[in-house]
Amino acid sequence: MINYSSTNPKGKLTLRRKISSGITLCSRLIFVLFATAFFTLAICIGNTEQLRAQDFYAEAAGCEQSDNDVPKDLYLRNFNEQITLTGNETGTAYEQTAEKKSGTKFVTKEVKPEEKTGTLPRYKKDDGIWRLKNQKNNGEKDDSDETTAVLMFTGDLMCLKGQQYDASGKKGFDFSPSFKYVTPLFKRADLVCGNLETLLSESNPLTMDQVYENNEPQCNGPVEYLKALKKAGIDMVATANNHTCDWGAVGITETKKHIDDFGLANIGTHYNENDPKKAGERYAIFDVKGIRVAVLSYTHIINQRGKMSEAEMATMVHLFDRDTVKKDIGDARKDGAEFVVVYLHQGIENTENLTQSQIDDSEFVAEAGADLIIGSHPHCLQKCTYIKTSDGRKVLCMYSMGNFVSSMAREINNDTIILRVEIKKTTGKNGTKVEMSGASYIPCNVQARDGHLFVVFPTSKKLNGGVSSASLKNATKRIAGIMCGVISPY
């Protein structure tokens, strides 16, 4: 037993030092153990969040993570060149979503009229014709014998779950980064059209809030999506597709109202016949630098027919019917159309293979008087061809333009193009002739750029600011293989 008497102060001091040193050592060990446990937990959470992000984006594409077609590093494939998705960034993406209301339903930010104006639409409807607001190009007669206009077309403008999460923030949704690099290209065209394959219905859940109904994905985006499309320079959207009826007549009506409010042209769907705003156009005619261009839109496929009555379906949706298509094209010609473009929504998803129906119906539409056919629905590019008609015309047919932007997972879902068409109007002794004088394509790929996951990026460094990479070169080769030299890259 140690004697702590005052006769041994040195021994007492030594013992105290030993005890103090032991306590300090134990404290350090405890700190190291807690720190190690904390960092281990943080790493596990980070890995879990990253895997959760991969599972989430695979789900947004309608795929299981275990699907052999979906690589494990699905949406990280271009991040080594552009950005790195970390656990923290993933968490931020989940946190910075639109404000919640009543449970889990996300509510889009109300877009005020002055915000809608942002970039004014180039066209305005006047006496049934969409005319350029710029009077110098407003179709006024001039002394020239020849007029040339440039038209651009895109494939599916999707607004899926992954896109909505990527675009969401504390102030609402901003989809404009997706179109940052193609906006300058659209500005070079006199008319830009795309296939809007989503509803924009505030009365129904967004796609980010639910995925399937009756084993089918329900496509519904926030109205801010239109703001991004208009800002990018898109003038017209076709809306006849298999997701048109996902939320019934209300979904169509609200979507069409928003399109009208933003000043964009639209064809493929109508207001209900009892709605006083029903326009009833079977086609949209544009006066493009003095050339009358008609655009029509039809779908072979509807996912949610049960949500529409027969009367609503007949009135509000442009379903493909040969007699109807032939009549519509004829009526458009009678109304002055000099060049006719037809959007056809048909085929099988996620395959480059054509169906016989695609081939037969496209040939019929060409014979009926179409000058250009734009296909959609497969969500991937399919081959193009020139269809020779009995009256000697050569009609360019793009069987599928694929997705223009989406969060779908597969490689073929992310290769896309902008179709660039030149039309020429010539006036001579034998009258006036309008024809397609040239066609080319701008290859693009949807990939991660500037901290955003789904950006449409031109693959040519001449058109993207000088950027070159292995992924862009590979996309260029894949797209060229599908085009097969029928038309050349721009």
MARKOLKE-531085 format. One record per residue (C-alpha): y, z, x. Coordinates in pm, whole numbers, always signed. Each point is the difference from the previous one (the first is absolute). Last residue first. Layout:
N
@c2=Y, c3=Z, c1=X
...
***
This chain:
490
@c2=+1943, c3=-9096, c1=-2402
@c2=-378, c3=+7, c1=+26
@c2=-170, c3=-324, c1=-104
@c2=-147, c3=-112, c1=-332
@c2=-352, c3=-134, c1=-51
@c2=-70, c3=+106, c1=+358
@c2=-298, c3=+219, c1=-96
@c2=+222, c3=+249, c1=-187
@c2=-282, c3=+254, c1=+22
@c2=-45, c3=-37, c1=+375
@c2=+376, c3=+13, c1=+51
@c2=+4, c3=+339, c1=-176
@c2=-270, c3=+141, c1=+226
@c2=+170, c3=-133, c1=+312
@c2=+339, c3=+147, c1=-93
@c2=-163, c3=+334, c1=-81
@c2=-164, c3=+6, c1=+343
@c2=+332, c3=-74, c1=+169
@c2=+171, c3=+277, c1=-196
@c2=-272, c3=+253, c1=+86
@c2=+13, c3=-95, c1=+369
@c2=+373, c3=+52, c1=+17
@c2=+327, c3=-193, c1=+8
@c2=+345, c3=+105, c1=-119
@c2=+287, c3=-243, c1=+70
@c2=+228, c3=+80, c1=-293
@c2=-248, c3=-65, c1=-280
@c2=+50, c3=-372, c1=-67
@c2=-42, c3=-154, c1=+345
@c2=-250, c3=+276, c1=+78
@c2=-228, c3=-151, c1=-264
@c2=-211, c3=+259, c1=-184
@c2=+259, c3=+68, c1=-269
@c2=-19, c3=+369, c1=-104
@c2=-47, c3=+130, c1=-353
@c2=+21, c3=+379, c1=+44
@c2=-251, c3=+242, c1=-148
@c2=-29, c3=+319, c1=+207
@c2=+357, c3=+96, c1=+79
@c2=+114, c3=+171, c1=+321
@c2=+176, c3=-307, c1=+135
@c2=-298, c3=-228, c1=-57
@c2=-354, c3=+41, c1=-131
@c2=-162, c3=-321, c1=-121
@c2=-1, c3=-274, c1=-262
@c2=-41, c3=-333, c1=+180
@c2=+204, c3=-317, c1=-29
@c2=-48, c3=-375, c1=+51
@c2=+297, c3=-217, c1=-110
@c2=-130, c3=-306, c1=-181
@c2=+93, c3=-368, c1=-25
@c2=+70, c3=-260, c1=-265
@c2=+220, c3=-310, c1=+5
@c2=+163, c3=-266, c1=-216
@c2=-120, c3=+124, c1=-337
@c2=+130, c3=-251, c1=-249
@c2=+289, c3=-71, c1=-235
@c2=+95, c3=-360, c1=-85
@c2=+309, c3=-127, c1=-177
@c2=+54, c3=-357, c1=-114
@c2=-120, c3=-334, c1=+133
@c2=+333, c3=-85, c1=+159
@c2=+6, c3=+331, c1=+183
@c2=+16, c3=+376, c1=-40
@c2=-221, c3=+215, c1=+219
@c2=-91, c3=+362, c1=-65
@c2=-192, c3=+174, c1=+274
@c2=-222, c3=+306, c1=-5
@c2=-78, c3=+211, c1=+305
@c2=-274, c3=+258, c1=-28
@c2=-49, c3=+316, c1=+208
@c2=-305, c3=+213, c1=-83
@c2=+41, c3=+350, c1=+139
@c2=-332, c3=+110, c1=+138
@c2=-251, c3=+283, c1=-2
@c2=-259, c3=+184, c1=+205
@c2=-21, c3=+361, c1=-121
@c2=-274, c3=-18, c1=-262
@c2=-225, c3=-203, c1=+234
@c2=-2, c3=+290, c1=+246
@c2=-123, c3=+241, c1=-264
@c2=+187, c3=+309, c1=-109
@c2=+230, c3=-68, c1=-291
@c2=+342, c3=+161, c1=+35
@c2=+177, c3=-308, c1=-136
@c2=+252, c3=-269, c1=+91
@c2=-19, c3=-377, c1=-34
@c2=-354, c3=+24, c1=-123
@c2=-197, c3=-323, c1=-6
@c2=+162, c3=-340, c1=-47
@c2=-308, c3=-124, c1=-182
@c2=-104, c3=-352, c1=-101
@c2=+317, c3=-143, c1=+152
@c2=+8, c3=-343, c1=-164
@c2=+234, c3=-275, c1=+119
@c2=+9, c3=-282, c1=-253
@c2=-28, c3=-357, c1=+126
@c2=+108, c3=-244, c1=-271
@c2=-170, c3=-336, c1=-71
@c2=-4, c3=+5, c1=-381
@c2=-366, c3=+105, c1=-6
@c2=+79, c3=+308, c1=+207
@c2=-82, c3=+73, c1=+363
@c2=-28, c3=+373, c1=+70
@c2=+132, c3=+100, c1=+340
@c2=-178, c3=+299, c1=+146
@c2=+37, c3=+366, c1=+85
@c2=-260, c3=+246, c1=+119
@c2=-12, c3=+360, c1=-107
@c2=+214, c3=+292, c1=+109
@c2=-98, c3=+345, c1=-118
@c2=+72, c3=+216, c1=-301
@c2=-233, c3=-223, c1=-211
@c2=+251, c3=+12, c1=-293
@c2=+251, c3=-281, c1=+75
@c2=+36, c3=-377, c1=+5
@c2=+321, c3=-202, c1=+37
@c2=-15, c3=-358, c1=-131
@c2=+271, c3=-259, c1=+79
@c2=+103, c3=-322, c1=-176
@c2=-151, c3=+87, c1=-339
@c2=-36, c3=-286, c1=-250
@c2=-311, c3=+57, c1=-209
@c2=-208, c3=-173, c1=+268
@c2=+97, c3=+274, c1=+246
@c2=-86, c3=+267, c1=-255
@c2=-341, c3=-159, c1=-61
@c2=-74, c3=-17, c1=+372
@c2=+91, c3=+367, c1=+30
@c2=-228, c3=+80, c1=-292
@c2=-297, c3=-177, c1=+158
@c2=+40, c3=+147, c1=+350
@c2=+63, c3=+356, c1=-112
@c2=-282, c3=-25, c1=-255
@c2=-240, c3=-117, c1=+272
@c2=+67, c3=+324, c1=+180
@c2=+154, c3=+1, c1=+345
@c2=-126, c3=+198, c1=+298
@c2=+256, c3=+185, c1=+212
@c2=-117, c3=+329, c1=-145
@c2=+169, c3=+329, c1=-80
@c2=+43, c3=-49, c1=-377
@c2=-152, c3=-285, c1=-199
@c2=+201, c3=-283, c1=-157
@c2=+298, c3=-21, c1=-235
@c2=+373, c3=+63, c1=-43
@c2=+163, c3=-345, c1=-15
@c2=+374, c3=-39, c1=+83
@c2=+128, c3=-346, c1=-97
@c2=+296, c3=-180, c1=+162
@c2=+159, c3=-303, c1=-169
@c2=+264, c3=-227, c1=+156
@c2=+240, c3=-210, c1=-208
@c2=+30, c3=+234, c1=-297
@c2=+243, c3=-138, c1=-259
@c2=-95, c3=+174, c1=-321
@c2=-247, c3=-279, c1=-81
@c2=-172, c3=+70, c1=+332
@c2=-28, c3=+368, c1=-92
@c2=-147, c3=-98, c1=-337
@c2=-266, c3=-212, c1=+170
@c2=-88, c3=+284, c1=+239
@c2=-25, c3=+241, c1=-292
@c2=-215, c3=-239, c1=-204
@c2=-249, c3=-53, c1=+282
@c2=-18, c3=+372, c1=+68
@c2=-58, c3=+80, c1=-367
@c2=-278, c3=-257, c1=-33
@c2=-167, c3=+125, c1=+315
@c2=+15, c3=+367, c1=-88
@c2=+92, c3=+257, c1=+262
@c2=+141, c3=+316, c1=-155
@c2=+377, c3=+41, c1=+8
@c2=+40, c3=+355, c1=-132
@c2=+235, c3=+145, c1=-266
@c2=-60, c3=-193, c1=-320
@c2=-374, c3=-70, c1=-3
@c2=-79, c3=+335, c1=+159
@c2=+221, c3=+188, c1=-245
@c2=-164, c3=-172, c1=-299
@c2=-349, c3=+69, c1=+133
@c2=+89, c3=+365, c1=+48
@c2=+46, c3=+123, c1=+354
@c2=-151, c3=+302, c1=+178
@c2=-353, c3=-134, c1=-43
@c2=+82, c3=-304, c1=+210
@c2=+25, c3=+221, c1=+307
@c2=-108, c3=-210, c1=+298
@c2=+140, c3=-343, c1=-94
@c2=-113, c3=-315, c1=+184
@c2=+77, c3=-371, c1=-36
@c2=+370, c3=+53, c1=+61
@c2=+293, c3=-237, c1=-47
@c2=+347, c3=-54, c1=+152
@c2=+252, c3=-285, c1=-28
@c2=+292, c3=-97, c1=+227
@c2=+232, c3=-295, c1=-75
@c2=+228, c3=-150, c1=+267
@c2=+303, c3=-210, c1=-102
@c2=+161, c3=-146, c1=+314
@c2=+381, c3=+16, c1=+24
@c2=+11, c3=+250, c1=+284
@c2=-277, c3=+202, c1=-166
@c2=+57, c3=+3, c1=-375
@c2=-285, c3=+229, c1=-100
@c2=-222, c3=-32, c1=-308
@c2=-217, c3=+291, c1=-111
@c2=-306, c3=-72, c1=-212
@c2=-157, c3=+106, c1=-330
@c2=+320, c3=+171, c1=-101
@c2=-33, c3=+239, c1=-294
@c2=+318, c3=+197, c1=+55
@c2=-92, c3=+313, c1=-195
@c2=+299, c3=+235, c1=+16
@c2=-18, c3=+84, c1=-371
@c2=-352, c3=+140, c1=+50
@c2=-225, c3=-80, c1=-293
@c2=-157, c3=-293, c1=+186
@c2=-89, c3=+237, c1=+284
@c2=+186, c3=-79, c1=+321
@c2=-147, c3=-277, c1=+209
@c2=-220, c3=-52, c1=+307
@c2=-70, c3=-280, c1=+247
@c2=+352, c3=-87, c1=+117
@c2=+274, c3=+207, c1=+157
@c2=+346, c3=-62, c1=+144
@c2=+165, c3=+291, c1=+177
@c2=+322, c3=+160, c1=-123
@c2=-97, c3=+359, c1=+77
@c2=+32, c3=+93, c1=-365
@c2=-222, c3=-292, c1=-100
@c2=-275, c3=+115, c1=+237
@c2=+38, c3=+353, c1=-136
@c2=-36, c3=-124, c1=-358
@c2=-308, c3=-202, c1=+92
@c2=-169, c3=+305, c1=+147
@c2=+86, c3=+215, c1=-301
@c2=-136, c3=-258, c1=-244
@c2=-318, c3=-70, c1=+198
@c2=-86, c3=+368, c1=+40
@c2=+74, c3=+72, c1=-366
@c2=-223, c3=-289, c1=-111
@c2=-302, c3=+142, c1=+181
@c2=-6, c3=+212, c1=+312
@c2=-236, c3=-209, c1=+215
@c2=+90, c3=-310, c1=-200
@c2=+157, c3=-207, c1=+281
@c2=-257, c3=+117, c1=+254
@c2=-210, c3=-320, c1=-18
@c2=+302, c3=-223, c1=+59
@c2=+289, c3=-169, c1=-180
@c2=+312, c3=+152, c1=+159
@c2=+168, c3=-273, c1=+206
@c2=+306, c3=+129, c1=+184
@c2=+323, c3=-188, c1=+69
@c2=+293, c3=+19, c1=+242
@c2=-145, c3=+188, c1=+298
@c2=+270, c3=+65, c1=+260
@c2=-121, c3=+315, c1=+177
@c2=+260, c3=+208, c1=-184
@c2=-140, c3=-126, c1=-329
@c2=-353, c3=+97, c1=+98
@c2=+112, c3=+342, c1=+128
@c2=+188, c3=+79, c1=-321
@c2=-299, c3=-118, c1=-198
@c2=-218, c3=+260, c1=+172
@c2=+252, c3=+266, c1=-102
@c2=-141, c3=-33, c1=-353
@c2=-299, c3=+211, c1=+104
@c2=-347, c3=-154, c1=+2
@c2=-288, c3=-46, c1=-239
@c2=-338, c3=-156, c1=+77
@c2=-297, c3=+163, c1=-171
@c2=-319, c3=-41, c1=+202
@c2=-306, c3=-91, c1=-209
@c2=-309, c3=+213, c1=-65
@c2=+107, c3=+53, c1=-362
@c2=+310, c3=+163, c1=+143
@c2=+38, c3=+38, c1=+374
@c2=+250, c3=+121, c1=+259
@c2=+234, c3=+269, c1=-125
@c2=+320, c3=+161, c1=+120
@c2=+79, c3=-247, c1=+280
@c2=-46, c3=-283, c1=-250
@c2=+298, c3=+132, c1=-192
@c2=-65, c3=+167, c1=-331
@c2=+139, c3=-157, c1=-321
@c2=+328, c3=+13, c1=-191
@c2=+200, c3=-118, c1=+303
@c2=-171, c3=-339, c1=-1
@c2=+39, c3=-230, c1=+299
@c2=-323, c3=-200, c1=-29
@c2=-163, c3=-150, c1=+305
@c2=-106, c3=-339, c1=+127
@c2=+342, c3=-161, c1=+43
@c2=-87, c3=-354, c1=+118
@c2=+285, c3=-137, c1=+210
@c2=+283, c3=-255, c1=-13
@c2=+287, c3=-85, c1=+239
@c2=+257, c3=-275, c1=-73
@c2=+260, c3=-161, c1=+230
@c2=-175, c3=+120, c1=+314
@c2=+149, c3=+107, c1=+334
@c2=+75, c3=+347, c1=-136
@c2=-372, c3=+48, c1=-54
@c2=-53, c3=-21, c1=+376
@c2=+259, c3=+268, c1=+74
@c2=-173, c3=+228, c1=-256
@c2=-341, c3=-49, c1=+163
@c2=+40, c3=+266, c1=+270
@c2=+137, c3=+281, c1=-216
@c2=-236, c3=-62, c1=-293
@c2=-222, c3=+309, c1=+21
@c2=+300, c3=+208, c1=+112
@c2=+156, c3=-62, c1=-345
@c2=-258, c3=+209, c1=-188
@c2=+223, c3=+308, c1=-39
@c2=-114, c3=+258, c1=-254
@c2=+170, c3=+322, c1=-109
@c2=+259, c3=+212, c1=+179
@c2=-248, c3=+245, c1=+153
@c2=-220, c3=-285, c1=+112
@c2=-261, c3=-246, c1=-122
@c2=-50, c3=-343, c1=+156
@c2=-322, c3=+84, c1=+187
@c2=-141, c3=+186, c1=-299
@c2=+80, c3=-294, c1=-227
@c2=-148, c3=-251, c1=+241
@c2=-323, c3=+198, c1=+26
@c2=-35, c3=+19, c1=-378
@c2=+64, c3=-366, c1=-66
@c2=+310, c3=-210, c1=-58
@c2=-128, c3=-357, c1=+38
@c2=+217, c3=-310, c1=+39
@c2=-280, c3=-256, c1=-9
@c2=+65, c3=-335, c1=+166
@c2=+330, c3=-139, c1=+116
@c2=+196, c3=-317, c1=-67
@c2=+298, c3=-165, c1=+169
@c2=+203, c3=-298, c1=-124
@c2=+237, c3=-209, c1=+215
@c2=+226, c3=-256, c1=-164
@c2=+91, c3=-356, c1=+100
@c2=+248, c3=-232, c1=-172
@c2=+35, c3=-374, c1=+52
@c2=+239, c3=-265, c1=-128
@c2=+308, c3=+210, c1=+68
@c2=+310, c3=-37, c1=-219
@c2=-21, c3=+340, c1=-164
@c2=-110, c3=+135, c1=-334
@c2=+9, c3=+374, c1=-44
@c2=-336, c3=+173, c1=+41
@c2=+150, c3=+334, c1=+75
@c2=-2, c3=-24, c1=+378
@c2=+376, c3=+15, c1=+47
@c2=+21, c3=+220, c1=-306
@c2=-187, c3=+284, c1=+170
@c2=-142, c3=+179, c1=-302
@c2=-307, c3=-218, c1=+21
@c2=-126, c3=-104, c1=-341
@c2=-293, c3=+115, c1=-212
@c2=-3, c3=-228, c1=-304
@c2=-28, c3=+105, c1=-366
@c2=+371, c3=-32, c1=-72
@c2=+93, c3=+195, c1=+312
@c2=-243, c3=+231, c1=+175
@c2=+135, c3=+139, c1=+324
@c2=-134, c3=-61, c1=+346
@c2=+91, c3=+144, c1=+339
@c2=-80, c3=+356, c1=-99
@c2=+264, c3=+248, c1=+123
@c2=-104, c3=+220, c1=+290
@c2=+70, c3=+364, c1=-75
@c2=+57, c3=-63, c1=-375
@c2=-285, c3=+227, c1=-100
@c2=+175, c3=+290, c1=+168
@c2=+311, c3=-60, c1=-212
@c2=-217, c3=-9, c1=-311
@c2=-166, c3=+335, c1=+82
@c2=-360, c3=+20, c1=+113
@c2=-166, c3=+309, c1=-143
@c2=-227, c3=+144, c1=+266
@c2=-363, c3=-49, c1=-82
@c2=-190, c3=+284, c1=-162
@c2=-328, c3=+111, c1=+148
@c2=-254, c3=+140, c1=-243
@c2=-186, c3=+293, c1=+149
@c2=+87, c3=+272, c1=-248
@c2=+305, c3=-52, c1=-214
@c2=+250, c3=-145, c1=+248
@c2=-18, c3=-53, c1=+371
@c2=+282, c3=-129, c1=+219
@c2=-94, c3=-305, c1=+204
@c2=-210, c3=+54, c1=+306
@c2=+102, c3=+139, c1=+336
@c2=-280, c3=+255, c1=+24
@c2=-293, c3=-238, c1=+31
@c2=+178, c3=-217, c1=+252
@c2=+108, c3=+309, c1=+189
@c2=-359, c3=+114, c1=+23
@c2=-100, c3=-335, c1=+142
@c2=+277, c3=+25, c1=+255
@c2=-121, c3=+348, c1=+99
@c2=-362, c3=-111, c1=+30
@c2=+104, c3=-287, c1=+222
@c2=+35, c3=-374, c1=-67
@c2=+93, c3=-173, c1=+322
@c2=+246, c3=-288, c1=-10
@c2=+29, c3=-364, c1=+109
@c2=-244, c3=-151, c1=+252
@c2=-255, c3=+279, c1=-12
@c2=+71, c3=+22, c1=-372
@c2=-137, c3=-345, c1=-76
@c2=-350, c3=+106, c1=-102
@c2=+103, c3=+345, c1=-125
@c2=-30, c3=-110, c1=-361
@c2=-377, c3=-33, c1=+6
@c2=-101, c3=+207, c1=+302
@c2=-347, c3=+47, c1=-150
@c2=-27, c3=-371, c1=-75
@c2=-40, c3=-97, c1=-367
@c2=-255, c3=-273, c1=-69
@c2=-285, c3=+243, c1=+67
@c2=+118, c3=+217, c1=-289
@c2=-37, c3=+365, c1=+99
@c2=+369, c3=+66, c1=-66
@c2=-55, c3=-120, c1=-357
@c2=+205, c3=-298, c1=-110
@c2=+254, c3=-67, c1=-276
@c2=+278, c3=-73, c1=+245
@c2=+177, c3=+320, c1=-90
@c2=-329, c3=+179, c1=+61
@c2=-9, c3=-141, c1=+355
@c2=+358, c3=+118, c1=+39
@c2=-93, c3=+349, c1=-110
@c2=-315, c3=+21, c1=+210
@c2=+202, c3=-95, c1=+307
@c2=+271, c3=+254, c1=-88
@c2=-262, c3=+269, c1=-58
@c2=-149, c3=-82, c1=+339
@c2=+345, c3=+51, c1=+151
@c2=+53, c3=+318, c1=-200
@c2=-336, c3=+138, c1=+110
@c2=+76, c3=-82, c1=+362
@c2=+334, c3=+180, c1=-25
@c2=-156, c3=+298, c1=-178
@c2=-268, c3=+25, c1=+270
@c2=+263, c3=-24, c1=+276
@c2=+209, c3=+273, c1=-165
@c2=-305, c3=+225, c1=-37
@c2=-85, c3=-39, c1=+368
@c2=+365, c3=+69, c1=+85
@c2=-5, c3=+322, c1=-200
@c2=-336, c3=+121, c1=+131
@c2=+108, c3=-57, c1=+358
@c2=+330, c3=+180, c1=-62
@c2=-180, c3=+295, c1=-164
@c2=-245, c3=+30, c1=+291
@c2=+274, c3=-34, c1=+260
@c2=+209, c3=+268, c1=-176
@c2=-299, c3=+236, c1=-19
@c2=-68, c3=-52, c1=+369
@c2=+363, c3=+64, c1=+85
@c2=+7, c3=+317, c1=-202
@c2=-322, c3=+120, c1=+165
@c2=+151, c3=-56, c1=+343
@c2=+318, c3=+189, c1=-93
@c2=-201, c3=+292, c1=-140
@c2=-207, c3=+17, c1=+316
@c2=+308, c3=-3, c1=+222
@c2=+154, c3=+282, c1=-203
@c2=-321, c3=+209, c1=+28
@c2=-19, c3=-60, c1=+374
@c2=+365, c3=+88, c1=+48
@c2=-44, c3=+320, c1=-201
@c2=-296, c3=+96, c1=+213
@c2=+197, c3=-49, c1=+321
@c2=+287, c3=+213, c1=-131
@c2=-231, c3=+293, c1=-87
@c2=-165, c3=-16, c1=+339
@c2=+339, c3=+18, c1=+170
@c2=+116, c3=+295, c1=-215
@c2=-293, c3=+223, c1=+109
@c2=+129, c3=+365, c1=-6
@c2=+165, c3=-74, c1=-335
@c2=-338, c3=+12, c1=-157
@c2=-162, c3=-312, c1=-131
@c2=-347, c3=+97, c1=+130
@c2=-252, c3=-274, c1=-53
@c2=-341, c3=+99, c1=-135
***
